[in-house]
Amino acid sequence: MSDHPKPNSSLSAAQSRWEQTTLFPDLRRKPERKAEFLTDWDEPVPRLLTPRGEEAEVYPNQLGFPGEYPFTRGVYPSMYRGRLWTMRQYAGFGSAEESNRRYHYLLQHGQTGLSVAFDLPTQIGYDSDHPMAQGEVGKVGVAISSLADMEVLVQGIDLGRVSTSMTINSTAAILLALYVAVARQQGADLTRLSGTVQNDILKEYIARGTYIYPPRPSMRLVTDMFAWCRENLPAWNTISISGYHIREAGSTAVQEIAFTLADAVAYVRAAIEAGLKVDEFAPRLTFFFNAHNNFLEEIAKFRAARRLWAGIMKERFEARDPRSWMLRFHTQTAGSTLTAQQPDNNVVRVTLQALAAVLGGTQSLHTNSRDEALGLPTEESARLALRTQQVIACESGVAETIDPLAGSYYIEHLTDRLEQEAAALTARIEEMGGAVKAVEEGFFQREIAAQAWRTQKAMETGDKIVVGVNAYQADASRVETILRVDPAVVRTQLARLDQFKRDRDPQAVHAILGRLEAAARGSENLMPVILEGVERRATLGEISDALRRAWGEYRGDVRP
């Protein structure tokens, strides 16, 4: 048997320093989940492994230690040994009553945070009774038009104790105001209110399309929320900068990293230009990534993104607070990979994607359901998706040691290459004038469309295999139960909205909407006015229309 290489003395000293200054203080605040982690044969599982011999020379600067710059191995010192990722199941459909029942169901089955999906009218600033909302109320998420809807949505849920993520962008300020208004009614301590509002408008122009206003006033709404939350909701994550939808639209892993970080740079720059200091808002920035099918590439993607963002924040923006350097992210498994053919195969896909997210160091995770290529997930499918996370957490052993694939020749090669390619692409966007300019020029949209075409062509020629679709086909298998939104939901929603409008003071509503329009034409922070608006019982659509009158609507014209 050959001798093992001896530990490198300088690395041993660096690891000892990390333990004393970073790890042990963190463990005193947040002990690990177990006194001892053991293999199936009762062998202790090491907390952290590092290289030996010559490879140890480059380790401290390139990989570093968990919880320290450049965060390649994770943003927290003990990672999942201290606390598992937050298990969120994205849910919302039909009426506020139905969605509330689903949230209670998921919480009872072990979900540890809420994740709210809103219907299309809510996302683009129309009340449920608007002509543009016909046929879409409650279809792809819950319909929220008023304070009454939000009260029903979270009924029986202590907002002071649960973390809530809201996937909302153009109307993010309004939904956050509605949430805060209900939290106030509950008597919650706003300084401890925790959650995330997606609030990433740039990716809407790039990949998704639920924008309302032109890019530049939309950016003002984002930075107004940064400033207001800094003073009023210090524990709230004011943005979740999203690569998820960029990947769903057809991008590569490199494009997902580069376009997401380019958007993030634009938000940081806009906040600084609005008068905020970088370390006042950057610690509350969060990210949202896709977990796709290429297992090892996805793990490396998350590690590369962390390292690249740490360098951007420390070197370009000269942030001094280590929390400003951290790329904390939520992951959702890839909806675009789910197939209507042989839907049970989707359970396997989601499992691999979820495992990649965990091995890549995610802070929270949503696992898609097997039937989502056919319709909204049933309760049974949503429970199975949640159980997938729980099996990974409790039975696989991957959460018991930090960054277990670090040091793999292939993982480190992929991490380095993804970082290099993404950095080159972000530099190209900077040369164009930054993300806002690139959106206005249609650069992102063209690049993603070209890649989506290449992927589709590869599937059609058979160069890219999709099991059950263009290979290994079988007789059609079907899901026995598909969730359908009851048409009665629309009647219930419209009746509540009608009653809500009847019961309010119309003069007070008219006055606050006039104030909001005037404020939008000026420069004051809009969040206090929007919050006053929802508490005076203005609806989401009415508030959105006041901003439309001030700013106009963006039509998405892209230059050829």
HUDA-V702332 format. One record per backbone hydrogen bond with DSSP energy under -1.0 kcal/mol. NH is the residue of the N-H (numbers start at 1). CO is the residue of the C=O. If there is no record, write none. Layout:
NH/CO ; NH/CO
//
This chain:
12/8 ; 13/9 ; 14/10 ; 15/11 ; 16/12 ; 17/13 ; 18/14 ; 19/15 ; 20/16 ; 21/17 ; 22/18 ; 23/18 ; 24/19 ; 26/22 ; 27/23 ; 28/24 ; 29/25 ; 30/26 ; 33/81 ; 39/43 ; 42/39 ; 45/37 ; 53/6 ; 56/53 ; 57/54 ; 62/58 ; 63/59 ; 64/59 ; 67/74 ; 68/65 ; 71/68 ; 74/71 ; 81/78 ; 82/79 ; 83/79 ; 86/363 ; 88/365 ; 91/115 ; 94/138 ; 99/95 ; 100/96 ; 101/97 ; 102/98 ; 103/99 ; 104/100 ; 105/101 ; 106/102 ; 107/103 ; 108/104 ; 109/105 ; 110/107 ; 111/106 ; 112/87 ; 114/163 ; 116/165 ; 117/91 ; 119/142 ; 123/119 ; 124/120 ; 126/121 ; 130/127 ; 133/130 ; 134/131 ; 136/133 ; 139/136 ; 142/117 ; 143/94 ; 150/146 ; 151/147 ; 152/148 ; 153/149 ; 154/150 ; 155/152 ; 157/154 ; 161/158 ; 162/158 ; 164/194 ; 165/114 ; 166/196 ; 167/116 ; 168/166 ; 172/169 ; 175/171 ; 176/172 ; 177/173 ; 178/174 ; 179/175 ; 180/176 ; 181/177 ; 182/178 ; 183/179 ; 184/180 ; 185/181 ; 186/182 ; 188/183 ; 192/189 ; 196/164 ; 197/237 ; 198/166 ; 199/168 ; 205/201 ; 206/202 ; 207/203 ; 209/204 ; 211/209 ; 218/214 ; 219/215 ; 220/216 ; 221/217 ; 222/218 ; 223/219 ; 224/220 ; 225/221 ; 226/222 ; 227/223 ; 228/224 ; 229/225 ; 230/226 ; 231/227 ; 232/228 ; 233/229 ; 236/233 ; 237/195 ; 240/198 ; 241/286 ; 243/288 ; 244/288 ; 247/243 ; 248/244 ; 249/245 ; 250/247 ; 251/246 ; 256/252 ; 257/253 ; 258/254 ; 259/255 ; 260/256 ; 261/257 ; 262/258 ; 263/259 ; 264/260 ; 265/261 ; 266/262 ; 267/263 ; 268/264 ; 269/265 ; 270/266 ; 271/267 ; 272/268 ; 273/269 ; 274/270 ; 275/272 ; 276/271 ; 280/277 ; 282/278 ; 284/281 ; 285/282 ; 286/239 ; 287/328 ; 288/241 ; 289/330 ; 291/332 ; 295/293 ; 298/294 ; 299/295 ; 300/296 ; 301/297 ; 302/298 ; 303/299 ; 304/300 ; 305/301 ; 306/302 ; 307/303 ; 308/304 ; 309/305 ; 310/306 ; 311/307 ; 312/308 ; 313/309 ; 314/310 ; 315/311 ; 316/312 ; 317/312 ; 319/313 ; 324/321 ; 325/322 ; 330/287 ; 331/364 ; 332/289 ; 333/366 ; 334/291 ; 337/334 ; 338/335 ; 345/342 ; 346/343 ; 347/344 ; 349/345 ; 350/346 ; 351/347 ; 352/348 ; 353/349 ; 354/350 ; 355/351 ; 356/352 ; 357/353 ; 358/354 ; 359/355 ; 360/356 ; 361/358 ; 362/357 ; 363/329 ; 365/86 ; 366/331 ; 372/369 ; 374/371 ; 375/371 ; 382/378 ; 383/379 ; 384/380 ; 385/381 ; 386/382 ; 387/383 ; 388/384 ; 389/385 ; 390/386 ; 391/387 ; 392/388 ; 393/389 ; 394/390 ; 395/391 ; 396/391 ; 400/397 ; 402/47 ; 406/403 ; 408/405 ; 412/408 ; 413/409 ; 414/410 ; 415/411 ; 416/412 ; 417/413 ; 418/414 ; 419/415 ; 420/416 ; 421/417 ; 422/418 ; 423/419 ; 424/420 ; 425/421 ; 426/422 ; 427/423 ; 428/424 ; 429/425 ; 430/426 ; 431/427 ; 432/428 ; 433/430 ; 434/429 ; 438/434 ; 439/435 ; 440/436 ; 441/437 ; 442/439 ; 443/438 ; 446/442 ; 447/443 ; 448/444 ; 449/445 ; 450/446 ; 451/447 ; 452/448 ; 453/449 ; 454/450 ; 455/451 ; 456/452 ; 457/453 ; 458/454 ; 459/455 ; 460/456 ; 461/457 ; 463/458 ; 464/458 ; 468/471 ; 469/466 ; 470/466 ; 489/486 ; 492/488 ; 493/489 ; 494/490 ; 495/491 ; 496/492 ; 497/493 ; 498/494 ; 499/495 ; 500/496 ; 501/497 ; 502/498 ; 503/499 ; 509/505 ; 510/506 ; 511/507 ; 512/508 ; 513/509 ; 514/510 ; 515/511 ; 516/512 ; 517/513 ; 518/514 ; 519/515 ; 520/516 ; 521/517 ; 530/526 ; 531/527 ; 532/528 ; 533/529 ; 534/530 ; 535/531 ; 536/532 ; 538/533 ; 540/145 ; 543/539 ; 544/540 ; 545/541 ; 546/542 ; 547/543 ; 548/544 ; 549/545 ; 550/546 ; 551/547 ; 552/548 ; 554/212
//
